[in-house]
Amino acid sequence: MRPRLAAAILVLFTAACSSRTPPRVTPKAVPAQVDTMPLPLLPFPRQAERAAGEFQFTQATVIYAEGPFSAGARFLSDHIGLAFGAQPPRVEPLAQEPADGSVVIRRNTPLKNVGAEAYELQISSTGIIILADEPVGAFYGVQTLRQLLPPSFEYEALRSARRNPPPLMLPALVVRDSPRFVWRGAMLDVARHFLTVDEVKRYLDLMALHKLNRLHLHLADDQGWRIEIRSWPNLTVVGGSTEVGGGPGGFYTQAQYADIVKYAADRFITIVPEIDMPGHTNAALASYAELNCDGLARPVFTGTEVGFSTLCVEKEITYTFINDVIGEIAAITPGPYFHVGGDEVKALTPGQYLGFVDRVQSIVQKHGKQMIGWDEIAPTNLLPSSIIQHWRPKTTPAEAMGKGVKVIMSIASKAYLDMKYDASTPIGLTWAGIVNVQTSYDWDPATAAEGVPPASVLGVEGPLWSETLANIRDFEYLAFPRLAALAEVGWTPQPVRTWEEFRVRLGMQSARWTALGLNFYRSPEIDWR
Ligand code: TNX
């Protein structure tokens, strides 16, 4: 054995032995390191200050909520469950001034000027107060409070088993918070590999914990059609029957989709449906022969090449089809957006592409939605309300800026969650490079694309393409920790955040994520605690 290694082992061994016989020290009232550790909040708030004292959460603590804020109160009570009492904390409407020792969620109208998502959280020895102008702000205040509660509360089993632990102490502090960007999104590619409704709900839960507010569902691609369209039933019978690698695929009935939309709305997340067109449409072209220029149905596709498929843009039936599909989905989508894809079309002339996007944009408008498209739509005749999702690292949608459109930043070399973390990552792609955690964190969406002024940037979104993924465990592995990094990129003002400080806070998430059963990548860039 080499001497340095032998010495190291001896040190470790001694440390392990001595930890079994702790030295006799008088415990301090408050462990000193608690105050020097950063608050375990992610994304980090705009402003957070520790104060003197602490709040005692006991079995008798009641949560009072002003009318519209009861959703946040319910979430908090459910989250605590039976973790330290025979009953979950009681939720009461706020009628009169509550007694000391309560949790109070109430309206504070001046916060309106900060934005609907703003909140204030005050923890002191006399109580916990969450202030917001809108229910969404109150919900985010509750998420911040949740991150200050013990990670063990994330265990489903613990919440439903009666226990009798000591009161819980929370450090006094004041948080004043509101997000930097309105668009803090994630995208799931359920077309290349299907996820069940419950798996999508789990992703929504993880998003809510990190104050993300848009879930973009990539519902159709060459390899699969994932949403029931009643007027074109073969889309799911044929197009929904497979996925990359030849697995069984699947699709959401409209009732299941509505269930996802509701579950998301309960967490203040807007669902953004995408039907990619005119390319990435083999699943539709296999389902209906008449959508092909030659009138011949294509075979289903389970490979990973891109760019070969296109709807027949010269046929009128194509627009009947698109109108029906967008109409049915728009009718069950309360959010204002409809994503039409528009990427990687290699089988059309620029003129054909332009004419196609024009027509589709007016169909989307007719159904009351704003059109979103991948950045290939930048040269088309966009309405000011349309939105570009910028993804190609070597291009810029600058030419569209004069049209008044806004941009979602999803630059693949920063924001793509399907890129490998390093060369040894067993799943994922590398076409946009290697995206380690620091790369996904250390950038500013406001200045990321040349010629796109900060005022045109709506925010950030992390797409998770699923060509190489087999199941929800794989989705989680590529998404975390990078989606958490993007959540902070989207929420926290640039001057408030640094990679060095973030690394420490990210390392502090491991107990919570483990309690959630999250299959996150333990990146060597992070000192996981
Ligand atoms: C490019 S991003 C695509 C997707 C692939 C992805 C893989 C975009 C608009 N198109 O079809 O799944 O790369 O990273």
Residues whose N, C-alpha, C, O or C-beta is under 5 A from the ligand:
A	BS01	TNX	D343 W374 W391 D418 L429 W465
